[in-house]
Amino acid sequence: MDIKISVVIPMYNGSKTIRTCLEQLDKQTFKGKYEVLVVDDKSTDESVTVVKNMIKTFLHAQEFKVIESWENGRAGAARNLGVKNAKGEYILFVDQDDYPDSRMLETLYELTQEGKIECTACDIHDKDGSQYSRVYLGTKDALEDEDRRALMRKHGYSFAILIKKDVIEKNHIFFPEKVMYEDVLFGCGLYACIQSFANTDEKLYWRDDDEQSQTFTMTKPKMVDRVKAAKWYIENYLGNASIRNWQAELHMAAFYYIYLSCTWWMICRRELFDYKMLLQNIAYVRAFHLSPREIWKNESRYSGIKLLILLVIYEIPLLIYPTHSVMMFLKQLKKFLGRVIDKKG
């Protein structure tokens, strides 16, 4: 029987967090053939040994494989290596500290109509008990421009999406390596290239709020990585004619998800404040030639007042200093009032 789905899980020091993920993949109700590729990103603990021993106890042990990377290239390199070794018709990315519902593979593959639909997706139980809902389109045998635009503007995560492998390979929709936040703009390229899409509003994927996760807290080096990843996507994606047609959406996504986010972190966190980086980010964004009308059309990604503050800073960068000072004052005031309330209580 041909392998229908290859599940790719990048792993780094995941021995304590990956167990639930693998157990749930062993319990899948999917009747077709699937494989699970755990790609170890040069872990420094006993993760490989722990996972290999764990797999031996599984009902479908023969479907699980561990691939060991020869160097630490971060999750992007691990995912790329997983795709290259995958034998399935479809690829599904899962993170080591998350886990799928036992019906996830079955549900997503049924939506492909036996391989006719190139990409399918489900909704997500996000961190802290919140819910993440993708744009619901139902089944689209032929995506229209508005469908693509809607998906790109809320493309979300690279996981909980079943993707035909030849779409990834043919369009070279891979991940940047040796950086964190490697999947920030993955969806823009994917949705520009696929011709058909189907999704369900069932939430079949759980994200865990893991404090050991490399992306759990923000640091200045991680902000630098976000910018590096965005630049990589823009430089590489624009070599693809299909994605180049959606250059404005790609730039808009980078603007909102990367550059504005980094600016807001600089304003709100003393240890992340970096005026030189702000000027570099502004220079990158100005090269996008974004329309102010389009920016305001996407206002839902930020509250109006927050977006206005950020846009004013982009026009007059020196205003970041007083804005930062005000934010620091408000944080301290909030802490002080909290202590006062606690004492009174």
N, C-alpha and C positions, 0 to 999 in steps of 0.2 A: 504494500500500500504506500502511495506517495505521501510524503510529509506535507501536511497542509499549513501548519503554523510553526514557526521558530520563535520561541520566547527568549529574548536576550536580556540578561541581567548583569549590569556592571557591578563588580564587587570590590570593595577595598576595606579591609579589616571589618568584615561584616559578620563574623562568627556569632555575635550576640544578637544581631538584628534580622538576619536573613531566614531564620528557621520558619517563622509563620508564612513568609512568602513562598518558600519551597513546599511546605506542607500543603498549602492551598493549591498550588499548581499540580501536586500529586493527586488531589481530590477532584480534578476537573470532570465535569459531566460530558465533555466533548467526545463524540464517538469516533471522530477522525484521528489520524495519526499526527502527533505533535512532538516537538523536542524542546527541551529547556537547556539553554546554553548559559552557564554561569561563567562570566569572563572575569578572572581575577586580575586586578590592576596592580600587580606586584605588592600584595599585602605584606605587612611587616609582622603580623601575628600568625596564629595557626588556622586562619580562615579556610585555606584550601583543604587541610587535613580534616577539619571539623565538617566541612560540607561534603567531602567524599565519603566520610563515615556515615553521615546523615542520609545521604542518597541510597546507601546500601539497604536501608530499612524500608524504603518506599515500595508501594505497590507497583508503580511504573518506573522502577529504578533504571531500566535500560534506556529510558527516554531522556535522562538527565546526564549532562556532560559538563566537565569543568575544563575551561580553556585558560591556560596560564600565559599572561603577557610577559614579554621579555624585559619590559621597562615600565615604569609608572608614567602613564600618559593621560591620566584622569579619565573621567567617565566617557568623554567623547571618543577617546582612542579605544576604550573597551567596547563601546557600542559599535564602532566601525569594524573592529576585529570580529565581533559577534556576527554582524551582517555578512562579512566575507566568508565566514565558516558555516553560515546557515544553509540548510538544505530545504527549508520550507518554502511554500508558495507565497506565504505572508510572513511579515515580521511584526512582532509585538514587543515593545520595550516596557520593562518593569524595573522599578528601583528596588534595591536590596532591602530597604526598611519599610516598603509598602507591601500590600498583598491584594490579590484579586479575589472576587467572589468565585465560588466553585462553578458558577454558570457562565463566567465571563467569556472563555474561549468559544463555547458553544453558541452563545448569543451573538458575539461579534462575527463568527464565521457564517452563521445563518443569514446575517445581513448582507453578506457578499453575494448571495444567490449563486452558490457553487462557483465562485471565482469571477463572476461578471462585474462586480463592483470593486473598484480599486482600493478604496479606503473606507473603513467603518470605525465608529467610535461610540463610547458610552460616557455617562456622567460620572462624577467622582465625589466620594466622601472626603472632603479636604481636611486639613489639619484643624485642631481645636474643635472638631465636631461641626464645622461649617460645611456647606455644600457648594460644589463647583459645577455649574451647568454650562455645557457647550451650547452653541447656537443650534437649535433643533431644526433640521431640514428634512427629516424623514428619509426617503430614498430618492436620490437624484441620479438618473441614468446619464444625464448630461448636465454638468454644472454650468449655470449662467454666471455672468459677471457679478451680479449682486450676491449670488451664493458665495462665490470666492471671496468677495470683499467682506462679507459678514464673517466668514470663517477666519480670515486673516486678522480681522479686528478683535476677535476673541478666540484666537487659535489655542490659547492655553498651553498645556503641557505636551511633551513628546510621548508620554506614556498613556496607556488606556486607549491607544489608537492602533488598529490593525491595518497594516500597509502592505500592499503588494510589493514583493522584493524587487521585481524588475523596474518598478517606478523609481525606487531609491537608486538603483545602480545605473539605469539609463540616464537619469537626470543628475546624477552625482549629488544626491541630497544627503551628504554625510555631515559629520559633526567636527567642529574645530577640536584640536587636541592640545593637551597640556595647559588647559585653562579651565576654571570653574564656570558655572552658568553656561555650559556649552550648548544648551538647547534653547536659549532665549529667543532665537528667530527661526528655529527649525520649521515651525508650522507655516511660516510665510512661503518658504520654498516648496514645501509639500503641497499646499493648497493651490499654488500657482500651476503645478504640474499635473495633478490628477484630473481625470476627466469625469469620474463618477464618485459619488459619496453617499453613505447611508449612516444614520445614527439612531440610537435609542436614548430616551431620557432616563432610563434605569441607571442607578448609581451602583456600578459593579466593581469599583476600584477604591481601595482605602489607602489614604496617605497617612503615615505615622508622623507624629510631631516628635521626631528623634533629636534630642539635644546633642547627640554625638555626630549628627549629620554635618558634612562640611559646609552646607549652605544655611545652617540654622541661625547663625549670627553674621552680621555684616562687618567687614573690616576694610581698611583702605586697599590692601592687596586684592581683596575680592572685588572691590569696585573697579580696580584696574583690569582685572580679568573680564568683568562684564563688558567693558569697553573694547578690550581686545577681541572678545568673541563676536561682538557686533560688527567690528571692522572686518573680521574674517568673513562673516556671512555676506556682508555687502560686496566685498571684493570678489568672492567666489561665486555668489549667486548671480551677479550681473553678467557673468560669462554664459549663462543659460538664457536662451532667447525667450523661453516661456516665462521665466521669472523676471526678466528684464522688462517685459510688458507691464509688470506690476511693481515697478521700481518705486513709485510714489507710496504705495502701501507698505513696502519694505522699509522705506525711510521713515514713514509715519510710525510704524511699530518700533523701530529703533529709537526714535525720538521719545516716545512715551515710556516704553519698557526699560530703556537703558539710561538715556541722558537726563530726562526729567527726574527719574528715580534717584540717580546718583546725586543730582543737585539737591533734592529734598533731604536725602540722608546727610549731606554736608551741612545743611541748615540746622537739622535737628540733633546731630550728634557731634559733640566737640572733637572727639578723636578722629572723625572722618572729614573734618573741614580741610579743604585743600584748594586754595585759590588758583594755583597753577593748573590743576586738573580741570577746574571749572572752565578756565579760558580755553583749554584744549578741546573740551567737549563742545563748547559754544562754536568753536571754529569748525568742528566736524558737522554740527547741525546746520550751520549756515550754508554749507556746501550742498545740503539736501534741497534747498530752495522750496521749503514747505509753504503752502498757502495758509495765511492766518484763518481764512474761512474754514479750511479743512481741519485745522487744529481745534477750532471751537466746535466743529461738528462732532468731534470725538471727545467732547468735554466730559462725558460720562465716566471716562477713565480716571478723572480727578474731579474733586468738587470745584465749582466755579472759582471760589476765592483762592483755593490752593493753586489752581492753574494760573490764575492772574498773577499771583506772587511770583511764580516760576518764570512766567513770560516777561515780567518786568525786570527780573534779574538777568534774563538772557539779553535784554536790550541795554541794561545798565549794570554790568557785572559788579561794580563796586558796591551796589546796594546789598550784596550778599552779607557784608560785614554788619550793618545795623540790623538786618533781618535775622542773622544768626544770633546776635546779642539779645534781641527780643525773645527769640525762641528759647535761649538758655535761661533767660529771666523767668519766662512762663513755666519752664520745667521745674525750676527751683521753687517758684511760688506754689505750684501744684503739690510738690513734696511737703512744703511747709504747712499748707492748709490740711494736707492729709494727716500730718502728725498732730495738728491742733484738734482735728475731729476725733482722732483716735483717743487722745487724752480726755476729751470731754465725754467720749463714749464710755 
